[in-house]
Amino acid sequence: MNKNEIKELFEEMEFLNPEALTADGFDDCIIGIVDGAIIDSPIFIYSVTKIIESLSKDMTPDEAYEYYDYNIRSAYFGKYTPLFLMDY
């Protein structure tokens, strides 16, 4: 399921937060929407494994993880910043 399919599904259910942010260039790494008591409003969740695999097309796996850790995981753009599942 890609970002647009997920958005459509949850918008139909009036569940998706329209302010939920995405990580540019990693739509194919979205694995769903997360919600819960400590989350103000539903946001996207990404597979770290898929992100590392995507980045590894252009760099070594170690470089890919370092890039992910510094540039993606550490980025914070407010309460609607996506989450990343360590699924490897």
N, C-alpha and C positions, 0 to 999 in steps of 0.2 A: 504494500500500500504506500503510495507516495504522499507528499505533503498536501497536495490539492485534494486527494481522495479522503485523507484524514480530516482535513478542514471541512469538507463538504459533509461528511458523516456527522461530525460533532456539531456543526452549525445547524443541521437538520434537527438534531436533538437539543438545540439551544444550550449546549454544554461548553463549547469552545469559547475561551476568552478572546475577543477580537483584538486585544492588545498583546497577545502572546507573541513573543519574538522567535525568530528562527536563526540558525547559524548559516550564513550565506555559503552556498555551494555544497551543502550537505543534505539536501532534501531527501536523497535516497537513503540516508542514515537515520531518519526519523522512525522510531518504532512505536510511537503512540503519544498519548496525552496522559499527564499525571495530575492527580488532584488529591487532596487530603486535608486534614485538620490544620496542618501547619502551612498550607499553601493557600494564599489569598484567592486565587482563581486558577482554573486549569491552564497548564502550560505544556509545551512540547517536551518530549524526552527522546534522546538520541542514544544510539548504540555506539559505545566507544570503539568496539571491535570494528564496526563498519567504517567509522571515521578513520581509524588507523589504516585499515585496508585501502581506503580511498586515497589517503595521503601517501601511502607507500608506492603508489604508481609513479610518483615523481621524486621519491627520496627513500633512503633506507628505513627499515622499521624503527630503528632507534631514533633517527632524525624525525620520523613521523610522530612518534610518541612525544618527543621533546617539543615539537611544534604544537601538537594538541595540548599538551600540559601548559605551555606558556601562553599561547595565543587564543586558545578556544576555551579550555576548562577554566582558566583564570579570569576570563572576561566577565564583567558584570555590568549589565545595562539596566538595572532596576529589578523590581520584584517580578517582572514577567520574562526574565532571562531564562532560557531553556535549561533543563537538567540533562546530565549525562550518566548513563548506566554503564558501570564497569562490568561488562558481560563477557570477559575473556577468561 
